[in-house]
Amino acid sequence: MTIKIIETPPMQNTDHSVLIIIPAYNEEETIASVLEDIADHMETASVVVVDDGSQDATPLIARKMGAVVLQHPFNMGVGAAMQTGFKYALQNGYTICVQVDADGQHPASEIPKLLEPIKRGEANVVVGSRFLEPSDYRPSIARGMGIGLFSRVVSAILDTRITDATSGFRAVDLNAIRFLKDVYPDDYPEVEALVLLHKGGFDIMEVPVKMRSRQGGKSSITATRSLYYLIKVLLAIMVDTMKKIER
């Protein structure tokens, strides 16, 4: 895979331990506000935008905002974008990575909630959950059923309660970064990644966070793709449970 690195100074990064990774695909409507939000609330973190083959102005806007931009030559999926971000983190000495969506769903003010358990050594992986505490977030009926199904399946495999298995708002420590840089699933990765991390012996926990609905653009998950997502991920989980995973 060829990655084009646009040379640009990183956003303020006096704390070199934390890297915020933003996988982005055609998010020109929201990427600027996402980066502004991070700059306002996470002044000591660094930011990298992994542009996953966008056909719009996403990488140009991100560059103007001061983020490091890594570009895929074509769309490869969220998982591939995160692998690129993890490899960049390792190359540049970061010890914690935070995944933040480019569509504005993840408020930067909630990021410290993900970081605190990792910094205290309580977990290798911290997932932000929309459902641990009452909130205003209301998924569609179909999406809610899918989240519920995946959460029940993952809870059974992990033997611990998981309420938001599809959440892409999560933080991982250095050991998990090293593990995920090679095995993070390419397509709709969040659910399957939890199973792989569990098989790898990593400690996973959820924390309650607030999330917003998408702030612009269109989701790539249509009704048809939702069914594909459901079947594909369930089959992948079945295969993953039979794999021998080594850290």
Contacts in CASP RR format, 6 or more apart in sequence:
PFRMAT RR
TARGET T0000
AUTHOR 0000-0000-0000
METHOD contacts of the structure
MODEL  1
MTIKIIETPPMQNTDHSVLIIIPAYNEEETIASVLEDIADHMETASVVVV
DDGSQDATPLIARKMGAVVLQHPFNMGVGAAMQTGFKYALQNGYTICVQV
DADGQHPASEIPKLLEPIKRGEANVVVGSRFLEPSDYRPSIARGMGIGLF
SRVVSAILDTRITDATSGFRAVDLNAIRFLKDVYPDDYPEVEALVLLHKG
GFDIMEVPVKMRSRQGGKSSITATRSLYYLIKVLLAIMVDTMKKIER
1 72 0 8 1.000
1 73 0 8 1.000
1 76 0 8 1.000
1 80 0 8 1.000
1 84 0 8 1.000
2 73 0 8 1.000
3 70 0 8 1.000
3 71 0 8 1.000
3 72 0 8 1.000
3 84 0 8 1.000
4 70 0 8 1.000
4 71 0 8 1.000
4 73 0 8 1.000
5 68 0 8 1.000
5 69 0 8 1.000
5 70 0 8 1.000
5 71 0 8 1.000
6 59 0 8 1.000
6 63 0 8 1.000
6 68 0 8 1.000
6 69 0 8 1.000
6 70 0 8 1.000
6 71 0 8 1.000
8 63 0 8 1.000
8 66 0 8 1.000
8 67 0 8 1.000
8 68 0 8 1.000
8 69 0 8 1.000
9 66 0 8 1.000
10 46 0 8 1.000
10 47 0 8 1.000
10 48 0 8 1.000
10 66 0 8 1.000
10 67 0 8 1.000
10 68 0 8 1.000
11 35 0 8 1.000
11 38 0 8 1.000
11 39 0 8 1.000
11 45 0 8 1.000
11 46 0 8 1.000
11 47 0 8 1.000
11 65 0 8 1.000
11 66 0 8 1.000
11 67 0 8 1.000
12 39 0 8 1.000
12 43 0 8 1.000
12 44 0 8 1.000
13 44 0 8 1.000
13 45 0 8 1.000
13 46 0 8 1.000
14 43 0 8 1.000
14 44 0 8 1.000
15 44 0 8 1.000
15 45 0 8 1.000
16 46 0 8 1.000
16 92 0 8 1.000
16 93 0 8 1.000
16 94 0 8 1.000
17 94 0 8 1.000
17 95 0 8 1.000
17 96 0 8 1.000
18 42 0 8 1.000
18 44 0 8 1.000
18 45 0 8 1.000
18 46 0 8 1.000
18 94 0 8 1.000
18 95 0 8 1.000
18 96 0 8 1.000
18 97 0 8 1.000
18 98 0 8 1.000
18 115 0 8 1.000
19 45 0 8 1.000
19 46 0 8 1.000
19 47 0 8 1.000
19 48 0 8 1.000
19 85 0 8 1.000
19 88 0 8 1.000
19 89 0 8 1.000
19 92 0 8 1.000
19 94 0 8 1.000
19 96 0 8 1.000
19 97 0 8 1.000
19 98 0 8 1.000
20 38 0 8 1.000
20 42 0 8 1.000
20 45 0 8 1.000
20 46 0 8 1.000
20 47 0 8 1.000
20 48 0 8 1.000
20 97 0 8 1.000
20 98 0 8 1.000
20 100 0 8 1.000
20 111 0 8 1.000
21 48 0 8 1.000
21 50 0 8 1.000
21 81 0 8 1.000
21 82 0 8 1.000
21 85 0 8 1.000
21 86 0 8 1.000
21 88 0 8 1.000
21 89 0 8 1.000
21 97 0 8 1.000
21 98 0 8 1.000
21 99 0 8 1.000
21 100 0 8 1.000
22 31 0 8 1.000
22 34 0 8 1.000
22 35 0 8 1.000
22 47 0 8 1.000
22 48 0 8 1.000
22 49 0 8 1.000
22 50 0 8 1.000
22 62 0 8 1.000
22 67 0 8 1.000
22 100 0 8 1.000
22 101 0 8 1.000
22 102 0 8 1.000
23 50 0 8 1.000
23 52 0 8 1.000
23 77 0 8 1.000
23 78 0 8 1.000
23 79 0 8 1.000
23 81 0 8 1.000
23 82 0 8 1.000
23 99 0 8 1.000
23 101 0 8 1.000
23 102 0 8 1.000
24 31 0 8 1.000
24 49 0 8 1.000
24 50 0 8 1.000
24 51 0 8 1.000
24 52 0 8 1.000
24 54 0 8 1.000
24 58 0 8 1.000
24 59 0 8 1.000
24 62 0 8 1.000
24 81 0 8 1.000
24 102 0 8 1.000
25 51 0 8 1.000
25 52 0 8 1.000
25 53 0 8 1.000
25 54 0 8 1.000
25 58 0 8 1.000
25 75 0 8 1.000
25 77 0 8 1.000
25 81 0 8 1.000
25 102 0 8 1.000
25 220 0 8 1.000
26 54 0 8 1.000
26 55 0 8 1.000
26 56 0 8 1.000
26 58 0 8 1.000
26 217 0 8 1.000
27 34 0 8 1.000
27 54 0 8 1.000
27 56 0 8 1.000
27 58 0 8 1.000
27 102 0 8 1.000
27 103 0 8 1.000
27 217 0 8 1.000
28 54 0 8 1.000
28 56 0 8 1.000
28 57 0 8 1.000
28 58 0 8 1.000
28 61 0 8 1.000
29 215 0 8 1.000
29 216 0 8 1.000
29 217 0 8 1.000
30 102 0 8 1.000
30 103 0 8 1.000
30 104 0 8 1.000
30 214 0 8 1.000
30 215 0 8 1.000
30 216 0 8 1.000
30 217 0 8 1.000
31 49 0 8 1.000
31 58 0 8 1.000
31 61 0 8 1.000
31 62 0 8 1.000
31 65 0 8 1.000
31 102 0 8 1.000
32 61 0 8 1.000
32 65 0 8 1.000
33 104 0 8 1.000
33 215 0 8 1.000
34 100 0 8 1.000
34 101 0 8 1.000
34 102 0 8 1.000
34 103 0 8 1.000
34 104 0 8 1.000
34 108 0 8 1.000
35 47 0 8 1.000
35 49 0 8 1.000
35 62 0 8 1.000
35 65 0 8 1.000
35 66 0 8 1.000
35 67 0 8 1.000
36 65 0 8 1.000
37 104 0 8 1.000
37 107 0 8 1.000
37 108 0 8 1.000
37 109 0 8 1.000
38 45 0 8 1.000
38 47 0 8 1.000
38 100 0 8 1.000
38 108 0 8 1.000
38 111 0 8 1.000
39 65 0 8 1.000
40 108 0 8 1.000
41 107 0 8 1.000
41 108 0 8 1.000
41 109 0 8 1.000
41 111 0 8 1.000
42 108 0 8 1.000
42 111 0 8 1.000
45 98 0 8 1.000
45 111 0 8 1.000
46 68 0 8 1.000
46 94 0 8 1.000
47 66 0 8 1.000
47 67 0 8 1.000
47 68 0 8 1.000
48 67 0 8 1.000
48 68 0 8 1.000
48 69 0 8 1.000
48 70 0 8 1.000
48 85 0 8 1.000
48 88 0 8 1.000
48 89 0 8 1.000
49 58 0 8 1.000
49 59 0 8 1.000
49 62 0 8 1.000
49 67 0 8 1.000
49 68 0 8 1.000
49 69 0 8 1.000
49 70 0 8 1.000
49 102 0 8 1.000
50 69 0 8 1.000
50 70 0 8 1.000
50 71 0 8 1.000
50 72 0 8 1.000
50 81 0 8 1.000
50 82 0 8 1.000
50 84 0 8 1.000
50 85 0 8 1.000
51 58 0 8 1.000
51 59 0 8 1.000
51 62 0 8 1.000
51 69 0 8 1.000
51 70 0 8 1.000
51 71 0 8 1.000
51 72 0 8 1.000
52 72 0 8 1.000
52 75 0 8 1.000
52 76 0 8 1.000
52 77 0 8 1.000
52 78 0 8 1.000
52 80 0 8 1.000
52 81 0 8 1.000
53 71 0 8 1.000
53 72 0 8 1.000
53 73 0 8 1.000
53 74 0 8 1.000
53 75 0 8 1.000
53 76 0 8 1.000
58 102 0 8 1.000
59 69 0 8 1.000
59 71 0 8 1.000
62 69 0 8 1.000
63 69 0 8 1.000
68 88 0 8 1.000
70 84 0 8 1.000
70 85 0 8 1.000
70 88 0 8 1.000
72 80 0 8 1.000
72 81 0 8 1.000
72 84 0 8 1.000
76 186 0 8 1.000
77 186 0 8 1.000
77 187 0 8 1.000
78 187 0 8 1.000
78 188 0 8 1.000
78 189 0 8 1.000
79 184 0 8 1.000
79 185 0 8 1.000
79 186 0 8 1.000
79 187 0 8 1.000
79 189 0 8 1.000
80 186 0 8 1.000
82 99 0 8 1.000
82 180 0 8 1.000
82 184 0 8 1.000
82 189 0 8 1.000
83 180 0 8 1.000
83 181 0 8 1.000
83 182 0 8 1.000
83 184 0 8 1.000
85 97 0 8 1.000
86 97 0 8 1.000
86 177 0 8 1.000
86 180 0 8 1.000
86 181 0 8 1.000
86 184 0 8 1.000
87 181 0 8 1.000
89 97 0 8 1.000
89 177 0 8 1.000
90 177 0 8 1.000
90 178 0 8 1.000
90 181 0 8 1.000
94 177 0 8 1.000
95 173 0 8 1.000
95 174 0 8 1.000
95 177 0 8 1.000
96 115 0 8 1.000
96 118 0 8 1.000
96 119 0 8 1.000
96 171 0 8 1.000
96 172 0 8 1.000
96 173 0 8 1.000
96 174 0 8 1.000
97 171 0 8 1.000
97 172 0 8 1.000
97 177 0 8 1.000
98 111 0 8 1.000
98 114 0 8 1.000
98 115 0 8 1.000
98 170 0 8 1.000
98 171 0 8 1.000
99 168 0 8 1.000
99 169 0 8 1.000
99 170 0 8 1.000
99 171 0 8 1.000
100 106 0 8 1.000
100 108 0 8 1.000
100 111 0 8 1.000
100 169 0 8 1.000
101 168 0 8 1.000
101 169 0 8 1.000
103 214 0 8 1.000
103 215 0 8 1.000
103 216 0 8 1.000
103 217 0 8 1.000
103 219 0 8 1.000
104 212 0 8 1.000
104 214 0 8 1.000
104 215 0 8 1.000
104 216 0 8 1.000
105 169 0 8 1.000
105 211 0 8 1.000
105 212 0 8 1.000
105 213 0 8 1.000
105 214 0 8 1.000
105 215 0 8 1.000
106 168 0 8 1.000
106 169 0 8 1.000
106 209 0 8 1.000
106 211 0 8 1.000
106 212 0 8 1.000
107 209 0 8 1.000
107 210 0 8 1.000
107 211 0 8 1.000
107 212 0 8 1.000
110 128 0 8 1.000
110 169 0 8 1.000
110 209 0 8 1.000
110 210 0 8 1.000
110 211 0 8 1.000
111 171 0 8 1.000
113 128 0 8 1.000
113 207 0 8 1.000
113 208 0 8 1.000
113 209 0 8 1.000
114 126 0 8 1.000
114 128 0 8 1.000
114 169 0 8 1.000
114 170 0 8 1.000
114 171 0 8 1.000
114 207 0 8 1.000
114 209 0 8 1.000
115 126 0 8 1.000
115 171 0 8 1.000
116 207 0 8 1.000
117 123 0 8 1.000
117 126 0 8 1.000
117 205 0 8 1.000
117 207 0 8 1.000
118 124 0 8 1.000
118 126 0 8 1.000
118 171 0 8 1.000
118 172 0 8 1.000
118 173 0 8 1.000
121 173 0 8 1.000
122 203 0 8 1.000
122 205 0 8 1.000
123 173 0 8 1.000
123 203 0 8 1.000
123 204 0 8 1.000
123 205 0 8 1.000
124 172 0 8 1.000
124 173 0 8 1.000
124 175 0 8 1.000
124 176 0 8 1.000
124 197 0 8 1.000
124 202 0 8 1.000
124 203 0 8 1.000
124 204 0 8 1.000
125 170 0 8 1.000
125 171 0 8 1.000
125 172 0 8 1.000
125 173 0 8 1.000
125 176 0 8 1.000
125 194 0 8 1.000
125 197 0 8 1.000
125 202 0 8 1.000
125 203 0 8 1.000
125 204 0 8 1.000
125 205 0 8 1.000
126 170 0 8 1.000
126 171 0 8 1.000
126 172 0 8 1.000
126 204 0 8 1.000
126 205 0 8 1.000
126 206 0 8 1.000
126 207 0 8 1.000
127 162 0 8 1.000
127 164 0 8 1.000
127 165 0 8 1.000
127 167 0 8 1.000
127 168 0 8 1.000
127 169 0 8 1.000
127 170 0 8 1.000
127 194 0 8 1.000
127 204 0 8 1.000
127 205 0 8 1.000
127 206 0 8 1.000
127 207 0 8 1.000
128 164 0 8 1.000
128 167 0 8 1.000
128 168 0 8 1.000
128 169 0 8 1.000
128 170 0 8 1.000
128 206 0 8 1.000
128 207 0 8 1.000
128 208 0 8 1.000
128 209 0 8 1.000
129 163 0 8 1.000
129 164 0 8 1.000
129 167 0 8 1.000
129 206 0 8 1.000
129 207 0 8 1.000
129 208 0 8 1.000
129 209 0 8 1.000
130 137 0 8 1.000
130 164 0 8 1.000
130 167 0 8 1.000
130 209 0 8 1.000
130 210 0 8 1.000
130 211 0 8 1.000
131 137 0 8 1.000
131 147 0 8 1.000
131 163 0 8 1.000
131 164 0 8 1.000
132 163 0 8 1.000
132 164 0 8 1.000
132 206 0 8 1.000
132 207 0 8 1.000
132 208 0 8 1.000
133 208 0 8 1.000
135 208 0 8 1.000
135 210 0 8 1.000
135 211 0 8 1.000
136 210 0 8 1.000
137 210 0 8 1.000
137 211 0 8 1.000
137 212 0 8 1.000
137 213 0 8 1.000
139 147 0 8 1.000
142 223 0 8 1.000
142 226 0 8 1.000
143 226 0 8 1.000
146 166 0 8 1.000
146 226 0 8 1.000
146 230 0 8 1.000
147 164 0 8 1.000
147 165 0 8 1.000
147 166 0 8 1.000
148 165 0 8 1.000
149 230 0 8 1.000
150 165 0 8 1.000
150 166 0 8 1.000
150 191 0 8 1.000
150 233 0 8 1.000
151 162 0 8 1.000
151 163 0 8 1.000
151 164 0 8 1.000
151 165 0 8 1.000
151 166 0 8 1.000
153 165 0 8 1.000
153 191 0 8 1.000
153 234 0 8 1.000
153 237 0 8 1.000
154 162 0 8 1.000
154 165 0 8 1.000
154 191 0 8 1.000
154 194 0 8 1.000
154 195 0 8 1.000
154 237 0 8 1.000
155 161 0 8 1.000
155 162 0 8 1.000
155 165 0 8 1.000
157 195 0 8 1.000
157 198 0 8 1.000
157 237 0 8 1.000
157 241 0 8 1.000
158 194 0 8 1.000
158 195 0 8 1.000
158 198 0 8 1.000
158 204 0 8 1.000
160 204 0 8 1.000
162 194 0 8 1.000
162 204 0 8 1.000
162 206 0 8 1.000
163 206 0 8 1.000
164 206 0 8 1.000
165 190 0 8 1.000
165 191 0 8 1.000
165 194 0 8 1.000
166 190 0 8 1.000
166 191 0 8 1.000
167 190 0 8 1.000
168 190 0 8 1.000
169 209 0 8 1.000
169 211 0 8 1.000
170 190 0 8 1.000
172 180 0 8 1.000
175 202 0 8 1.000
175 247 0 8 1.000
176 197 0 8 1.000
176 202 0 8 1.000
179 197 0 8 1.000
179 200 0 8 1.000
179 202 0 8 1.000
179 247 0 8 1.000
180 193 0 8 1.000
180 197 0 8 1.000
183 196 0 8 1.000
183 245 0 8 1.000
184 193 0 8 1.000
185 192 0 8 1.000
185 193 0 8 1.000
185 196 0 8 1.000
185 236 0 8 1.000
187 232 0 8 1.000
188 229 0 8 1.000
188 232 0 8 1.000
188 233 0 8 1.000
191 233 0 8 1.000
191 237 0 8 1.000
192 233 0 8 1.000
192 236 0 8 1.000
192 237 0 8 1.000
192 240 0 8 1.000
194 204 0 8 1.000
195 237 0 8 1.000
195 240 0 8 1.000
195 241 0 8 1.000
196 240 0 8 1.000
196 243 0 8 1.000
196 245 0 8 1.000
197 204 0 8 1.000
198 204 0 8 1.000
199 240 0 8 1.000
199 241 0 8 1.000
199 243 0 8 1.000
199 245 0 8 1.000
200 245 0 8 1.000
200 246 0 8 1.000
200 247 0 8 1.000
201 245 0 8 1.000
201 247 0 8 1.000
202 247 0 8 1.000
221 229 0 8 1.000
END
